[in-house]
Amino acid sequence: MIAEKYAEEIKGIIARFPNKKSAVLPLMHLAQHEYGYMSQEAMREVAEILDLDPTQVLSLSGFYSLYYEEPVGKYVMEICNDLACALRGADQFVDMACRKLDTTVDATTEDGLFTIKTVMCLGACDRAPMLQCNLKFEENLDEGKFDQLLARLREEAVSEQKSPSIVEKIVAYAK
């Protein structure tokens, strides 16, 4: 349970908000990190910590696109294929990415590392094809740049680089 594993972090996050229930989004991030997605159990835990009805957490999970209600890979690649990006080759880029990862849109690779999703407008139309990977933009992509991105992410997954943990990032976000 996140309430026990992250008791101090949760206490710190809640302390930053004038109303305890306002900490719902950072706690949802924490729960999603722990479970890999916003499982029913994760939603119940967040609701319990904040004295919310679980349907309130469920509604937020359904509304915000960065909360996943099904398991996803370590790296979620959201590729914009809205009209402006499509005109700059986004649809062909999606096909190439799926082929290189041997997967399909909304599916996760067998190794559990990558999930490809298509999204409407990430606000970087002039830099398409582009994607957002775990909140970081990768722009002006082509096959070579995508190969480099995959190599970098695979190396990162193996080495688990010395960077702030997701818990530290969530706590910093709540400040």
N, C-alpha and C positions, 0 to 999 in steps of 0.2 A: 504494500500500500504506500502511495506517495506521502500520505500524512505522517507516516513513521519514518520513511527513508529520507525525506526532505523536510523534516519538522522545522529546523532552524531557518532554512531558506523560505519556507512558506510563511513563517512568522514574520520574517523581514519584508517579504513582498506585501503581505496584508498591512503591515505597519505603515507602508507608504501611501495608503489610500485612506481618505477620510471616512469612507463607507466600506466596510469589509467586503461587501458584495461586488465592489468595483474591481477587485483583484481577479475577477473571473478569467479574463483573457490570458494574463501571465500564468495563472495556474493551469489553464487548459494547455498552454505551450509546454509546461512542465510535465503534465500528464501524458501528452502526446509523445514527448521525448521518452518517457519511461516505457510506454507501451508500443510505440511505433505508429500509433494512430489513436484517434479518439474512440476507443472501444466503449461499449456500454458500461463496463466496469469503471473506466476512467471518468466518464461523465458522472456517474453516481458518486465517485470519490470527490470530485471537484464540488459537486452540489452539496455533499455532506459537509465538507470543510467550510463552505461559505453559507451554510444554512439556506440553500436555494432548492427549489423544486428541480429534479433532474430534467424535466422538460425545458426549463430555461437554458440549461447548458446545451441540451440537444439542439435547441433552436439556434443558438450561437454557432454551434459546430456546423450546422447546415447552411448558415448564412455566409460565413467567412470561408473563402476558398483555400486558405492555408491550414485549415483543420481537416484532417482526412478521417472519414468514417469507415474506411477499410485499410488494411495494411498497405504500406507503400515502401519503396526502396529507401536506402540511406540517402540517396540523392534523387530528389524529385525535379525533373527537368520539365518546366512549363514552357512550351514553345508557342509563341503568339502566331496565330494564323488568321488574324482578322484581315479584312480586305487590303489594307495598306501593306501589311507584311506579306500577304499572299502575292501581291503584285511584285514583290521583291524576292520571290522564290521560297516562301515559307512552307508551302505544301510539299514541294520537292525536298526541302530540308527535313521535314517531318518523316517522309518516306525513307530518306537516307539514314536518319538517326535510328529509326526502327530497324532497318536492315542491318546496320552496324551492331546494334545491341541484340539482334535476334529476338525482337519482341514486337508488341503492337501498342498503339495508344491506349492508355489507361491500364496497362499491364506492367508487371515488374519482372525484371530479368531473373533468370534462374538462380543467380548468385545473390539475389536480394539487394544488389547495389543501386540499380537504376529503375525509376518509373518515369515514363514519358506521358505527359498530359498536353493537350492543346488548350489554349486559353484565348480569350478575346481581349486584346489590347493591354499591353504592358507599358504603353506610353513611350516606346522607342522606335516608332515607325521608320524613321530615317536611318536606323541602324540595323534593319532587318537583313537577313534572317537573324533572329536573336532568341534567347531563352533566358529564363530565370531559373537558376539552380540553387535551391535552398536560400532564397532571398537575394542572391547575387546575380546581377545581369552579366551575360556573355553576349557581346554584340558583334555585328558584321561577320557572322559565321559563314564558313564554308567547310568542305569536308576535311581539309587539313587542320583547321582550327578546332573542329569538333574532335578529331583524333587526338589532338594535343590536350583538349579538355578532359577527354576520357582517361588518357594516360595519367594526367595530374590527379584526377579524382580517385583512380584506382590506387595510385601510390599513396595518396592521403589516407585512404581507407585502411591500407596495410600498416602504414607507419603511425597512424593516429598522432599527427603532428602536435607539438606542444602549443596549443592555443587555448584560449579560455573555454572552459566546458560550457555546454549548453545551459547548464544550471546557472553558471556565472553570467552568461549572456541574458538569460531571462530575468535574473535579479537586477542586472544593469538596466534592462529595458523598463523595469517597473520604477526606476528612480525618477 
